Amino acid sequence: MNIIRVLIERLSPLPMPPRAIAPLAETSPLIRAGASAASKARFWDRIAVKYAADPIADMAGYEITLQRVQGLLSADQAVLEIGCGTGTTALRLAPFTRRLLATDVSAGMIGIARQKLVTEPVPQLSFAVADADTLVASQAKYDVVLAFNLLHLVTDLDRALELAAQTLRPGGLLISKTACISEMNRLIPWLAIPVMRAMGKAPHVLCFDAAELQSAIARQGMDIVSVERHGTRGKDFRVFIVARKPV
């Protein structure tokens, strides 16, 4: 099993032909912002092309998640995705919204996402470089915030959730799917991750289980609507959570 992929996969994109992926044109502007954002941006910029070419590990589970999210979206909603990677999920979901802004800390990832958007235009969709650990948009601006395979990769879970909640309008939804590292083999958080980070082959990773993630979401005053698992290949370490901001 590719442990690195298990740790960092964020609903990864469908493979693209190598000729369709342009070289990275720029380094993320967040490199100049702060140490945490800079470290994240460098890591994801470095692996963006490989990440875009990797296949989705559990395509059936991915489709279940997409169908579930589509059922929660509507054509009158403004939607924000944080940690969108190379944009495959945003491209699939944007047609079900009024508009969708998809963001990622990596300019390399966003560059590939924009290239996909040129090839497959979706009028509702736009991409921007932004860090989930900072305020991405104005307060109470969005009806839905999406965070797929991201929350275990932020610097400060409570802060990232606080900012996501601030971005939501009253009654808005936070829809997330997150790898719960603490539910994996104990050697992964205590041995594999530190070794891989020391080698530069893994990003900063937060270790928590589904119950701890639910508690963190609840601390922001949000109501948990649903907790699900969509995996189709053995035990699923990624929990799908829908939470609502009170009216």
Buried (B, 14 or more C-beta within 10 A) or exposed (E): EEBBEBBBBBBBBBEBEEEEBEEBEEBBEBBEBBEBBBBBBBBBBBBBBEBBBBEBBBEEBBBBBBEBBBEBBEEEBBBBBBBBBBBBBBBBBBBBBBBBBBBBBBBBBBBBBBBBBEEEEBEBBBBBBBBBBBBBBEEBBBBBBBBBBBBBBBBEBEEBBBBBBBBBBEEBBBBBBBBBBBBBEEEBBEEBBEEBBEEEBBBBBBBBBBEBBBEBBEEBEBEBEEBEBBBEEEEBBBBBBBBBBEE
